[in-house]
Amino acid sequence: MMEFLFIASFTGAFVAAVWIVILVVFAWLMFTFRKGMLNRIDSEILAHKAMAEAQGIDITVTDLEIHRHAGGDIANVVTSMIAAKMEGETLTFQQACAKDLTK
């Protein structure tokens, strides 16, 4: 990488070379922080999926991730679906998400 900067400084492309280095570092930082966020979110999603499956409710991880990225609270969705099932009512995942997002 240093050889690239050295050669670029003599050819007049030093500014472009600096921008390339900045962009590579920025991309690396974004990937690192995003990976950390996804690991945290995934563990929470998997915990709520396990809680729903223990009660016999079939929810996919993808559905929970989509609801989470939409700004919803997956804990509210799962607990409301469990409560509805215990009361003998039918509450679909889409209905639970709609209720959660309107709050």
C-alpha positions as CSV (number, residue, x, y, z in Angstrom):
1,M,0.0,0.0,0.0
2,M,2.9,2.4,0.8
3,E,4.4,1.7,-2.6
4,F,1.1,2.7,-4.2
5,L,1.2,6.0,-2.4
6,F,4.8,6.6,-3.2
7,I,4.3,6.0,-7.0
8,A,1.1,8.1,-6.9
9,S,2.8,11.0,-5.4
10,F,5.2,11.2,-8.3
11,T,2.5,10.9,-11.0
12,G,0.4,13.7,-9.6
13,A,-2.4,11.3,-8.5
14,F,-1.5,11.6,-4.9
15,V,-4.9,13.2,-3.9
16,A,-6.8,10.3,-5.6
17,A,-4.5,7.8,-3.8
18,V,-5.3,9.5,-0.5
19,W,-9.0,9.3,-1.2
20,I,-8.7,5.6,-2.0
21,V,-7.0,4.9,1.3
22,I,-9.6,6.9,3.1
23,L,-12.4,5.0,1.4
24,V,-10.8,1.6,2.1
25,V,-10.4,2.5,5.8
26,F,-14.0,3.9,6.0
27,A,-15.4,0.7,4.3
28,W,-13.4,-1.5,6.8
29,L,-14.8,0.5,9.8
30,M,-18.4,0.3,8.5
31,F,-18.1,-3.4,8.0
32,T,-16.6,-3.9,11.5
33,F,-19.3,-1.9,13.2
34,R,-22.2,-3.4,11.1
35,K,-21.0,-6.9,11.9
36,G,-21.1,-6.1,15.6
37,M,-24.6,-4.7,15.4
38,L,-25.9,-7.6,13.4
39,N,-24.5,-10.1,16.0
40,R,-26.3,-8.2,18.8
41,I,-29.5,-8.1,16.9
42,D,-29.3,-11.7,15.8
43,S,-29.0,-12.9,19.4
44,E,-32.1,-11.0,20.4
45,I,-34.1,-12.2,17.4
46,L,-33.1,-15.8,18.0
47,A,-34.1,-15.5,21.6
48,H,-37.6,-14.3,20.7
49,K,-37.9,-16.9,18.0
50,A,-37.1,-19.6,20.5
51,M,-39.6,-18.1,22.9
52,A,-42.3,-18.2,20.2
53,E,-41.5,-21.7,19.1
54,A,-41.7,-22.9,22.7
55,Q,-45.3,-21.7,22.7
56,G,-46.0,-23.4,19.3
57,I,-46.0,-20.1,17.2
58,D,-44.2,-20.4,13.9
59,I,-42.2,-17.2,13.1
60,T,-39.3,-16.9,10.7
61,V,-36.1,-15.1,11.6
62,T,-36.5,-13.1,8.4
63,D,-39.9,-11.8,9.5
64,L,-38.5,-10.7,12.8
65,E,-35.5,-9.0,11.2
66,I,-37.7,-7.1,8.7
67,H,-39.9,-6.0,11.6
68,R,-36.9,-4.9,13.6
69,H,-35.5,-2.9,10.7
70,A,-38.9,-1.3,10.2
71,G,-38.5,0.2,13.7
72,G,-40.7,-2.3,15.5
73,D,-40.2,-4.0,18.8
74,I,-40.0,-7.7,18.4
75,A,-40.5,-8.4,22.1
76,N,-43.9,-6.7,21.9
77,V,-44.9,-8.7,18.8
78,V,-43.9,-12.1,20.2
79,T,-45.4,-11.5,23.7
80,S,-48.7,-10.2,22.1
81,M,-48.9,-13.3,19.9
82,I,-48.2,-15.6,22.9
83,A,-50.9,-13.8,25.0
84,A,-53.4,-14.0,22.1
85,K,-52.7,-17.8,21.8
86,M,-53.2,-18.3,25.5
87,E,-56.6,-16.5,25.3
88,G,-57.6,-18.7,22.4
89,E,-57.6,-15.8,19.9
90,T,-56.0,-15.9,16.5
91,L,-53.4,-13.2,15.9
92,T,-51.3,-13.4,12.8
93,F,-47.8,-12.1,12.7
94,Q,-48.8,-9.3,10.3
95,Q,-51.6,-8.2,12.6
96,A,-49.2,-8.2,15.6
97,C,-46.6,-6.1,13.6
98,A,-49.3,-3.7,12.6
99,K,-50.4,-3.2,16.2
100,D,-46.8,-2.7,17.3
101,L,-45.9,-0.2,14.6
102,T,-49.0,2.0,15.2
103,K,-48.1,2.5,18.9
